[in-house]
Amino acid sequence: MPLVVRPALASDVPRIEALLREVLSEFGLVFGEGSETDAQVMGLPRSYAEHGGAFWVAELNGELCGTCGVFPV
């Protein structure tokens, strides 16, 4: 099955959070501690769209394998 990249949905947030927790732990970091963007993740996709941004997820064989978010600074 091919890699699928699509806009994030609110229903994706639990899987996005789990992936971010896993990746951050590799660097000794904890999701929800020290970054305001962690709170923005919990409000996806609204939190990015409200500021002119967008957030996508990548899935391979139905499993979340990556994310990408952009917004103006």
C-alpha positions as CSV (number, residue, x, y, z in Angstrom):
1,M,0.0,0.0,0.0
2,P,1.4,3.4,-0.9
3,L,2.3,6.2,1.6
4,V,-0.8,8.5,2.0
5,V,-0.3,12.1,3.0
6,R,-3.5,14.0,3.9
7,P,-4.8,16.9,6.0
8,A,-5.1,16.0,9.7
9,L,-8.5,15.5,11.3
10,A,-9.5,16.0,14.9
11,S,-9.9,12.3,15.1
12,D,-6.2,11.9,14.4
13,V,-5.1,13.8,17.5
14,P,-4.7,10.8,19.8
15,R,-2.4,9.0,17.2
16,I,-0.5,12.2,16.6
17,E,0.1,12.7,20.3
18,A,1.2,9.1,20.7
19,L,3.7,9.5,17.8
20,L,5.0,12.8,19.2
21,R,5.5,11.3,22.7
22,E,7.5,8.4,21.2
23,V,9.7,10.7,19.1
24,L,10.3,13.3,21.9
25,S,11.2,10.5,24.3
26,E,14.1,9.6,22.0
27,F,15.6,13.0,22.8
28,G,14.8,13.0,26.6
29,L,11.8,15.3,26.1
30,V,8.3,15.0,27.3
31,F,5.2,16.0,25.3
32,G,3.3,18.7,27.1
33,E,6.3,20.1,29.0
34,G,8.1,23.2,27.7
35,S,6.5,23.9,24.3
36,E,3.4,25.9,23.5
37,T,3.1,23.9,20.2
38,D,2.2,20.8,22.3
39,A,-1.0,22.5,23.3
40,Q,-1.6,23.5,19.7
41,V,-1.3,19.8,18.6
42,M,-4.2,19.0,21.0
43,G,-6.4,21.4,19.1
44,L,-5.7,20.2,15.6
45,P,-6.6,20.9,12.9
46,R,-8.4,24.1,14.1
47,S,-5.4,25.4,16.1
48,Y,-3.3,25.6,12.9
49,A,-6.0,26.7,10.5
50,E,-7.0,29.6,12.7
51,H,-3.6,31.1,12.2
52,G,-3.3,30.5,8.5
53,G,-1.5,27.2,8.8
54,A,-2.1,23.6,8.0
55,F,-1.2,20.2,9.4
56,W,-0.8,16.9,7.6
57,V,-0.4,13.3,8.6
58,A,1.4,10.5,6.7
59,E,0.1,7.0,6.9
60,L,1.6,3.7,5.6
61,N,-0.6,0.7,5.6
62,G,-3.0,2.5,7.8
63,E,-0.5,3.4,10.5
64,L,0.5,6.9,11.3
65,C,4.2,7.3,10.4
66,G,4.7,11.1,10.2
67,T,3.4,14.6,10.5
68,C,4.0,18.0,9.1
69,G,2.7,21.3,10.3
70,V,3.2,24.8,9.0
71,F,1.9,28.2,10.0
72,P,3.1,31.8,9.6
73,V,5.3,33.2,12.4
